[in-house]
């Protein structure tokens, strides 16, 4: 079974037993991931079978947080029993791979005794009186993984334990097809290590063992072809992969003996770098690294729990405390450092998303501010500020190979406005005016470029609202080169963010001594507010139009909730109550909000099939967990944060997500999306930044009502400034 445990250290734990692990289809639906703070990671399913091209024991990032390559698919284990009077020499494989015609060797399933996850994925095996534990550790800020083995031989005869690396040097978006695009490996061996390099790639791989000897195979190694990825097959993607096995590590275990040893895997842009990283790990000590990782996690959770004690409400609910711990622990996965300048940023989601401006800035309050990580928030704002171009913050940074370069893409109308919102949230938590001064040129350029007009037809119209081209909002999926939801014209959430930004900038301008700008932005805000309320209210439906363009689009979508949830709402509470009611009754989908009303002819209730079908469903019915955040904020605003409604929001809106989601799909984390139709199965990325950040922010700021310390005084002051101007 999948059990929920909380151990004494405060780190939440998941245990999976044999009854689940021997149910192959169920077991392969559970995935785990650990990350290194560079965009790299180790990930697989709980059986050790890779079900995606993105899975690997070491996925290294060579231009953090991008250029991610699977350099080691997995380590496979085998137990060899020496001959005696009772039995002949026999070997038993502990590892499994899936091929099109089945899982092999199927007999190995009976040796899997358990799996646990509490920061480190740990596998347990039992075979003929031999007990094996395999723990996976990923050191922070290193393209490295450590696999720690404990082998207990209770037999009266010796055994030999073998570890066989499956090597693969390819980008995470690709598969290796050795008959079409062959890989050419060169191998150098030592007594207990080997290095590998592939002719077409600039990086190296080193694998070393603390015990035993390495033996390369004849002819340099052997290929294991057409390993099958079932998750990719269901997604209509390339799903067969060839892997190379260069040799094996062999370790003798004496009778009735316990042996502990570890394997270190490092990857870098040259051989010198991989040896340097290995030596650093050995000098530090594997046990110390493990303890450091544990203590880092414990400090993060304990600091949060100490802050939480300020608010007695609800903290006696064990499911609530456990869910909060999973949310807080998950935040660490997404905060990553860029190689150039060591700036902090955020990965949007694992496995396939990289650095996305919109996602990172929406996530910033939840990933950093509400858990008191103010320095990290500051670094993220400085990072995105330096990329501003013509008033635009990058939409994303392309994930490319090691031999290609690409500039960030800027095709977003809202990423820049989310930047202003994130800066304001940061200021409300810290009152750090020095940072606002540092990023003032960026803040100022965003507003001014939007006013005069910038790329992608983004420009303030004569009604003081923002016009923009197609596919510039978060609903940006395409099918056959055409946007599924183009939303060009004036999208409702873009206008809400624009008004919010004008109010923020009016306030910032005044406290920085720029009264002329303060007057200007305040006047524009008033005009934008008036224009919005005159044109966006859909009287027949009692809610807001989704887009005003060539026609008024009355599609019932969740984007309108931002008109109320932001610091400076663009609608009053009366309209806000009606919006919340309509969205709640028509779009609520257990783990978030549906992206389209079920009665709409374009509604797609299942996120399944090939790229085209999935992209049609992506924003046409699919449930998004991140929308829980703004929805709870808006809901409790209209309920005036009464205690009974905060309890209601916790039980009815948040509980299903934080109680169920850490124990399925991506263990210990929160999925990107869910089917629009019941039972709302998790889909998309197994671990998504804003699916963690926005629910966590809503818990802290809205349900527990731990508001930013300066919010009341600042927003009140801003309202007074607006009135006086």
Phi, psi and omega in degrees: 000163174266111186254150176257123179226148171234115184274170191300332181287346182096354177278121180293152188225144173241133176239135177235128184259184185298326183299328176275316186295334178271355171266091194303310184298321179291314182298323182283354175274350178262122180240156176232156176209137169235148189233167186241008179077008177239359187101345177278167183194170166237138185199147175191189171268166188290345174274356185082007177268125176284125182250000179222155174295339181280346180286151176177153178284331170221109171252107188264146177253117186262355169216071192311134005263021184248190183052065185260130185232138169283110180256336175221115182289316182186170167248129179254142185245151179215140175249126179247121178268129179284157185287148172213191184292333185274324186217156177283166177297129182222152176236140180233125177274136176265349189257153183233145169226150176257136174238173184303326184264008175143185181258131183228148344284127185298333180295339182291343181302326185288346182271350181277114186265335182177169177215141175223155179219113174212067187093314178245127172292132182226129180251143179236133180231147174225129181209113172051043179087008176247131183241127187233134173240135181231116182243137183250125183235131177243109181295146180293137174062031175224140171279073186207157173219145178242129176248117185257123181250142166235121181239120178250116177259108180268002183280166177274358181237154179288160173230167173240128180255129183239141177235125187240110179288140169252110187263145176202127181241086183215160177290153184296339180273356186246168167238158177268122174242094191294336179278344180254311181231078188292146173263142181240105183265144167241140187233136172240136184240151170234191182296317183231024179207167168210154174243152178222148176218144178251136188306322186270001183237150184273002186251167182236160179230136176232131175232125181226153179240145179280351179210159180080188182231152176262137178231120177280150180282160175301148180063022174083355179137181181221153180263139169247108192261153171059044168294133191262132178252101186294323180295320178291325177298317180294335179270002179071029181249171175302135193216017173232136190222137177261135182233153185248132177246105188278338184172203182206152171267138180236134183221124178276134178243119183290162178302142177048051186230144174253127182236127174250132174204171182218156175242129179255131177238125178230151177221145181198181186281354175201170184294324179300319182295319183291323177291323179299315180294320177299315181296322178297319179296314180294321180295321179290320183100128183297318180298322178292321178298316179299315180295321178299317180296319177298312183295325178298316179294317180297318179298318180299312182290316182294322177298319179294314183295325177296317177297324183294331183297345175298336184242106185288330185309126169076351188286357176273356179275113185297320180297327180290314179296319179295316179298320177298320179298319178296319178299312183295315180299326181290334182302328185296332183297329192264340180280116185226155180259138173277143184296317184278110176086359179055036176281147179270142175216193180224138171281135182289323181182154178251132027251336196260348178276145176252226182269113179239127184298309182302310183299316182296319185282327172295322184281339188308312181300319182285324180285337187229302193294314185288345176251021170066032177258068188289325180295321178294321177298318179299315180297322179295318179296319177296322180300307184288331179301322185286350179259001184299133183222117181052041177080008182246132171273140183304141172284315177202163175248117188300145176265105186234176180287174182289345186254002182237152177236150178209147177278156175299152175263146187241020187278069179210131177274340189250343182303318181294323180287328173293330176298314179297318179298317180295321178297319179293318177299317178301315181296323180293331178277331191239336190052040180273086182290334179298321178294319179300322177295319181296323184258012183301318181300323177291312179302315182294319182293326178300308182296313184293321179291324177294324180293312185275340179111134180224203184296160175062029177061029177275118183197143175291129180276174182295340177273009178070013171262166185264126171263151181203164180281185183282158173057044179243000177260182181291341175273081193240018182293151179230149173229122180054039176084002181243139179296135176287319178232082187299317174053033177282154185118249179224100181280141190300317183286333176294321179290322177297317179292324179296312178298315178303318181292320178297318179294318178298315183290331174296318179293310180301319181300317183292316183287343175266359176091016179256074187295326181298315178294321179301314178299315183298311184291326178294318179296318178296322179297317180297318179293319179297318179300313181296313181297317181299312184289338177281330189249337189264350183278122179266096188298320183297321182267341182074033177209187184265142171300147179282321180214140168250113180222235174296335174215166178274114184272111183267015177308131181276104182231165184279353186302330183296342182296335179290342177296340180247332191281339184287168183302324179239092183295146180265000173231160179276173184294329180297310176293324179301320178299319181290320178297312181300317182297314181295315180296315180300309186288335187248337187242351181296133184227042174071310182249011181160203180251139171291153181269358178199145178299139181296338180277356178283138183296340180271358184298133175237116187271350181232129177265080184222170173089202185282181183306314185297314181293318180296319180290331174294323182278339191309315180237022179235046177137331180303141179273134178245126182290330184296334182289347172304321183300296180297330179294313179298319178301311181294317180302312183285336174298313183287339176268006177055033174055032176296145186302319182297327180280331174292320175296320178299313180298321179297311185288317189268328184259322188261325187305313181303320182293309189278343177274322187264317193295325179295347186249022174207171181053247177274102187302131178081004180222195192226128186290160180291310189216171179217153175303145177290329179270149174302147006272022176058056181296143178293142181220178176070210180297143181281347183210109188238133186302307186283344173288338174269312191291314184289317172300320179295318178298317181295323176301309187288310187280326190252311182284312176276348178057041172267080186284160173307138189301330184253008187300310186299315182291322183288313181292325176295317178296320180295320178296320179294319178299316180299316180296319182289326180287000000 
